[in-house]
Amino acid sequence: MGLEVIQNELISKDTGTGEDFPAFMGLVGQSTRMQKVFQTIRKVAATDSSVLITGESGTGKELIARAIHALSPRRNGPMVIINCGAIPGELLESELFGHEKGAFTGAHRSRMGRFEMADGGTIFLDEIGDMSPGLQVKLLRAIQEQTFERVGGGQSVRVNIRVLSATHRDLVTAIGTGAFREDLYYRLNVIPIKVPPLRERKEDIPLLSRYFLERLAARFEEGTKRFTDAAQDLLLAYEWPGNIRELENMMERMAVMSEDSLIGEDELPESVRGIRTPERVLALNPLHNGMGFTEAVDLYQKTLIIEALNRCDWVKAKAAALLKMNRTTLVEKIKKLKIVREEPLSPDLDLF
């Protein structure tokens, strides 16, 4: 089956209810900006060029990488994904390149790394901006020469892979501060794809809302729910700091919690309705509650961190990315503030 045929078959997305949506490889959107993204995916898929996908957390960067691989000549080969921000720096090199037995404490046997697993296919380096400068040097060599050595090994391993990468960080700024290598940036950024945040493609919000609700209706085997005009206006006015991920999670909440087929504005989360929760009011008005500076700062930090964790399903690496801090810093604050999953302040805070 030719590439053109595969592309044509994937232009629409059936939710399981018989209704098609304007979509491309699971990416739903009819806005001009998303159509340009789809066009770029089609153009680069047939090549082996490196692609750097940038955009805020929750915008669908991994879906774009999957689309490129699925439409490429490498589609019958493996696609290996690694989140560089979710793995501690001291372990990331081993995850990427593998290690030999005895290379470090706990290395009881030799282990293949992600680069070897991706041989003949595609490797997707997510959150590449979180990689340490030291490891960036080794990554650059591996990409340029398609060879590397396992940790603790001296024999070169040759692979044939395509490299896709993504980040929510501003790598140009990181280059200026010395946090990211300029030569690696140009090696990764042969073809740039910038994914717009949901607030910059608001014409897609009604479409996405309907798509998620249709899909949930098929999953729950019940009728499809819809929003009133007033509720839809609030969805359009909201800024969606968590982007598509936040919208999808909210649609599931509406599908589960709403008793009627028509969802009104009073059923939307408080953050969407613009209502301040007690915790946020307390955090923003500490002097009215007799709080000192340190106590107020701790409360605000705790509120902010719990909101980020809730939006990211308590995946610390993703929450750290949303908060624009290192994962280790977030873990330290969670311990210091004694944050546990059983005591969320509110799922409806709007602090970003």
C-alpha positions in Angstrom: 0.0 0.0 0.0 1.5 3.3 -1.0 2.1 6.3 1.3 -0.6 8.4 -0.5 -3.2 5.8 0.1 -2.4 5.5 3.8 -2.6 9.3 4.2 -6.0 9.4 2.5 -7.3 6.7 4.8 -6.3 8.6 7.9 -7.7 12.0 7.2 -11.0 11.3 9.1 -11.4 9.9 12.6 -14.3 7.7 13.5 -15.1 7.7 17.2 -17.0 4.4 17.1 -20.4 6.0 16.8 -20.4 6.2 13.0 -19.5 10.0 12.9 -16.3 11.1 11.3 -14.3 14.2 12.4 -11.7 16.2 10.4 -8.6 14.5 11.9 -5.2 13.4 10.9 -3.6 10.4 12.7 -5.7 11.1 15.9 -5.0 14.8 15.7 -8.4 16.5 15.5 -8.5 20.0 14.2 -9.8 22.2 11.4 -8.1 25.5 12.3 -5.6 27.0 9.8 -2.7 26.5 12.2 -3.4 22.8 12.7 -3.9 22.2 9.0 -0.4 23.7 8.4 0.9 21.2 11.0 -0.8 18.3 9.1 0.7 19.5 5.9 4.2 19.6 7.4 3.7 16.1 8.8 2.9 14.8 5.3 5.9 16.5 3.7 8.5 15.3 6.3 7.1 11.8 6.7 8.7 10.5 3.5 12.2 11.7 4.5 14.7 10.7 7.1 15.2 14.3 8.3 15.4 15.0 12.0 12.3 16.8 13.3 12.0 19.0 16.4 8.5 19.4 17.7 8.0 22.2 20.1 4.9 23.3 22.1 3.4 23.5 25.5 2.7 20.4 27.6 -0.5 18.7 26.6 -0.6 19.9 22.9 -0.1 16.5 21.3 3.6 16.5 20.5 3.9 12.7 20.9 0.9 12.2 18.6 2.7 14.2 15.9 5.8 12.1 16.3 3.7 8.9 16.0 2.0 10.3 12.8 5.4 11.0 11.2 6.6 7.5 11.9 3.4 5.8 10.8 3.5 7.6 7.5 7.2 7.1 6.9 9.0 4.3 5.0 10.1 3.1 8.4 6.6 2.4 9.6 7.1 -1.3 9.6 10.1 -0.8 11.9 9.9 0.0 15.7 9.1 3.3 17.1 10.8 3.7 20.5 9.8 6.5 22.8 11.8 7.8 25.8 11.0 10.8 28.0 14.3 12.4 28.8 12.7 14.4 31.6 11.2 11.4 33.4 14.5 9.5 33.9 17.1 10.7 36.4 20.2 12.1 34.6 22.5 9.4 36.0 20.3 6.6 34.5 19.4 8.3 31.2 22.7 7.4 29.4 22.1 3.7 30.1 18.5 3.9 29.0 19.6 5.5 25.7 22.6 3.4 24.9 22.4 0.3 27.1 25.1 -1.0 29.4 27.4 -4.0 29.9 27.4 -6.3 32.8 29.2 -4.8 35.8 29.2 -1.3 34.3 27.9 0.1 37.6 26.3 -1.1 40.8 23.3 -3.1 40.0 24.2 -3.9 36.4 24.0 -7.6 36.8 23.6 -8.3 33.1 24.1 -6.6 29.8 21.2 -4.5 28.6 20.2 -3.1 25.3 19.4 0.6 25.2 16.6 2.5 23.3 18.9 3.3 20.4 19.5 -0.4 19.7 15.8 -1.1 20.1 14.9 1.5 17.5 17.3 0.1 14.9 15.5 0.2 11.5 12.9 2.5 12.8 12.4 5.7 14.7 13.4 7.0 18.1 11.4 9.8 19.7 13.3 11.8 22.4 10.6 13.6 24.4 11.5 16.5 26.6 14.9 16.7 25.0 15.5 20.1 26.7 15.8 18.3 30.1 18.9 16.4 29.1 22.2 17.2 30.8 24.9 19.0 28.8 27.3 16.1 29.3 25.0 13.6 27.8 24.1 16.0 25.0 27.7 15.5 23.7 27.2 11.7 23.4 23.8 12.1 21.9 25.2 14.4 19.2 27.8 11.9 18.2 25.3 9.0 18.2 23.0 11.0 15.9 25.7 12.2 13.6 27.6 8.9 13.2 24.7 6.4 14.0 27.2 4.7 16.3 27.7 4.6 20.1 29.1 2.5 22.9 27.1 0.9 25.7 27.9 2.2 29.2 30.9 0.2 30.4 31.6 -1.1 26.9 34.3 -0.4 24.3 32.7 -1.8 21.2 30.9 0.5 18.9 27.3 -0.4 18.0 26.0 0.8 14.7 22.3 1.5 14.1 20.0 2.9 11.4 17.5 5.1 13.0 15.5 8.3 12.4 15.5 10.8 15.3 12.4 12.8 16.3 12.5 15.0 19.4 10.2 17.3 21.3 10.3 19.8 24.1 8.2 22.4 25.8 11.3 24.5 26.6 12.8 27.4 24.6 16.0 25.8 23.4 17.3 29.1 21.9 17.2 30.6 25.4 18.8 27.4 26.8 21.6 27.8 24.3 22.2 31.3 25.5 22.5 30.2 29.2 24.7 27.2 28.3 22.1 24.6 29.2 21.7 23.3 25.7 24.4 22.7 23.0 24.0 24.8 19.9 25.4 22.1 17.6 22.9 19.5 19.0 20.1 22.0 18.5 20.9 22.4 14.8 21.2 18.6 14.4 17.8 18.0 15.9 16.1 21.1 14.4 16.4 20.2 10.7 12.6 20.4 10.3 10.8 22.4 13.0 7.2 21.8 13.9 5.6 24.2 16.4 2.3 23.0 17.9 0.0 25.9 18.8 -1.6 25.9 22.3 -5.3 25.3 22.5 -5.9 29.0 23.4 -4.5 30.0 20.0 -6.8 27.6 18.0 -10.0 28.1 19.8 -12.1 27.4 16.7 -11.1 23.7 17.4 -12.6 23.6 20.9 -16.2 22.8 19.9 -14.9 20.2 17.5 -12.6 18.6 20.0 -15.2 18.7 22.7 -17.7 16.9 20.5 -15.1 14.4 19.4 -14.2 13.5 22.9 -17.8 13.2 24.0 -18.7 11.1 21.0 -15.8 8.8 21.8 -16.7 8.6 25.5 -20.4 7.8 24.5 -19.2 4.8 22.5 -16.9 3.7 25.3 -19.6 4.0 28.0 -22.3 2.7 25.6 -24.7 5.6 26.2 -26.1 8.5 24.4 -23.8 11.4 23.4 -23.9 14.5 25.6 -23.8 18.1 24.3 -23.2 21.5 25.8 -25.6 24.4 26.0 -24.7 27.5 24.1 -23.8 29.3 27.4 -21.6 26.4 28.5 -19.9 26.3 25.1 -19.2 30.1 25.4 -17.4 29.5 28.7 -15.3 26.7 27.1 -14.3 29.1 24.3 -13.4 31.9 26.8 -11.3 29.6 29.0 -7.5 29.7 28.4 -6.9 26.0 28.7 -3.4 26.0 30.4 -3.3 22.2 30.2 -4.2 22.3 26.5 -5.7 19.2 24.8 -4.9 16.9 27.8 -6.9 19.2 30.1 -9.8 19.3 27.7 -9.9 15.6 27.3 -9.9 15.0 31.0 -12.6 17.5 31.5 -14.8 15.9 28.8 -14.5 12.6 30.6 -15.5 14.2 33.8 -18.5 15.8 32.2 -19.5 12.5 30.5 -19.3 10.7 33.9 -20.8 13.3 36.2 -23.5 15.0 34.2 -27.0 13.4 34.6 -28.5 15.0 31.5 -27.7 14.8 27.9 -27.4 18.6 27.8 -24.5 19.9 29.9 -25.2 23.4 31.3 -22.7 26.0 32.5 -23.4 25.3 36.2 -21.9 21.8 35.6 -18.6 23.0 34.4 -15.6 23.2 36.7 -15.2 26.3 38.8 -12.0 27.2 37.0 -13.9 27.4 33.7 -16.7 29.4 35.2 -14.2 31.9 36.6 -15.0 31.1 40.2 -12.2 31.3 42.8 -12.0 28.3 45.1 -11.5 28.8 48.9 -8.0 27.5 48.7 -7.0 30.0 46.0 -8.6 32.9 47.8 -6.8 31.9 51.0 -3.5 31.6 49.2 -3.9 35.0 47.5 -5.2 36.8 50.6 -3.1 35.5 53.4 -3.1 38.7 55.5 -6.9 38.5 55.8 -6.5 35.1 57.5 -3.7 36.0 60.0 -1.0 34.1 58.1 2.7 34.9 58.1 4.8 35.2 55.0 6.4 31.8 55.2 3.1 30.0 55.9 1.4 31.9 53.0 4.3 31.0 50.6 4.1 27.4 51.6 0.4 27.3 51.1 0.6 28.9 47.7 3.3 26.5 46.6 1.4 23.5 47.9 -1.8 24.7 46.1 0.1 25.2 42.8 1.9 21.8 43.0 -1.2 19.8 43.8 -3.0 21.5 40.9 -0.2 20.6 38.5 0.0 17.0 39.8 -3.8 16.6 39.4 -3.7 17.9 35.8 -0.9 15.4 35.0 -2.4 12.4 36.8 0.4 12.7 39.4 3.2 12.0 36.9 5.9 14.0 38.5 8.0 14.6 35.4 5.0 16.0 33.5 3.9 18.2 36.5 7.5 19.5 36.7 7.4 20.4 33.0 4.0 22.2 33.5 5.5 24.1 36.5 8.7 24.8 34.5 11.0 23.3 37.2 13.3 20.4 37.5 11.8 17.1 38.5 14.2 16.7 41.4 13.2 20.2 42.7 9.5 19.2 42.5 10.2 16.0 44.4 12.0 17.9 47.1 9.1 20.3 47.5 6.5 17.5 47.6 8.5 16.0 50.5 9.0 19.3 52.3 5.3 20.3 52.0 4.1 16.8 52.9 2.0 16.5 49.8 0.2 13.2 49.3 -2.3 12.2 46.6 -5.0 11.6 49.1 -5.3 15.2 50.0 -5.9 17.3 46.8 -6.9 20.8 47.5 -9.2 21.1 44.5 -9.3 19.8 41.0 -10.7 23.2 39.8 -7.9 25.6 40.6 -6.9 28.0 37.9 -3.4 29.1 38.8 -1.4 28.9 35.6 
